[in-house]
Amino acid sequence: MGVKVKQFAWLRGVIVLIIACFACFACFACFAGFSQASSRDDILLTINEVRELLGQQNIILVDSRPLINFKRGHIKGAVSIPTDETYTKHGRSDLVASLIEMRDLLNQAGVTEESQLVVYGDKNIMDISRLFWVMETFNIEKVAIMNNSFSEWKKRGYPTDKGVPATVKTNVYPTLKEERLATMLMVFAAIKDESEGLIDARSEQEYSGQQSQTAVLGHIPSAVNIPWYKNLTKNYSSFKSIDELKRLYKGVMTNKMNTVYCNQGKESAVNYVAMRLVGANVRAYDGSWFEWSQHAGLPVVQGK
């Protein structure tokens, strides 16, 4: 009898442990969805969801607009990290900032390892998307986007402020998340790799070779054209529904990796966010067409 009681107690303990493990896993999964921005529902936040986050601990609203716009008015409690400041100040100005430059930007904004960032803007969806990609590339895992504009925020009478609020400088050290960033060599290797996809986010005219922002017409071989604006609603201030985006990316969803590019990394950032929303593997070619087209030995094709 004593043995049976001990066996039952042991079994009950195991069951309790299993239940506890499942509960812990569920809690972790809920948090991880936002922290890694891997859940479709957690990458984009509605304007009302952002309103509910105001004043919560570790939440930092990040304004992606130029500083002058921020000074004229911004969401109450927000900090300014203009997207254009995420380009390097040394060497080629079309490439992403260095680790040191990003460290300074984040520390001046008061970002810590526990911070949960929500990026927003006003009719500048490319800047918002670019800042989201930059944050993920520098291993800032807890980042989301307000899927609406600051103009709509003001229209609803939600809390705003002016000027530049004081922030407590922090000491965070970002690291590079290499799987989010593609180099020219990686793109060259992907051309003939059937398991990888290249996505040109420029306009149809640029892709086909009718127009170009550089002296070279055309696109990178094997790339498919999904212009950045096809990811957005008619007013270009928010992303389309998940179902619409899934249909748009149906042909590349199963690729081992997809690399998006444009001219200087803003247009393709919109595609990057959209592909993160539908769960596709994606990274961005930082140099994009501005870099590729400057190298005469690299292949280029025209037409569709």
ABEGO torsion letter per residue (X at the ends): XAAAAAAAAAAAAAAAAAAAAAAAAAAAAAAAAAAAGABAAAABBBAAAAAAABGBBGBBBBBABBAAAAAAEBBBGBBBBBAAAABBABEBAABBBBAAAAAAAAAAAGBBAABBBBBBBBGBAAAAAAAAAAAAAAGBABBBBBBBBAAAAAAAGBBBBBEBBBBBBBBBBBBBBAAABBBAAAAAAAAABAABBBBBABBAAAAAGABBABABBEBBBGBBBBBAAAABBAAGABBBBAAAAAAAAAAAAABABBBBBBAAGAAAAAAAAAAAAAGBBBBBBAAEAAAAAABAABBBBBEX
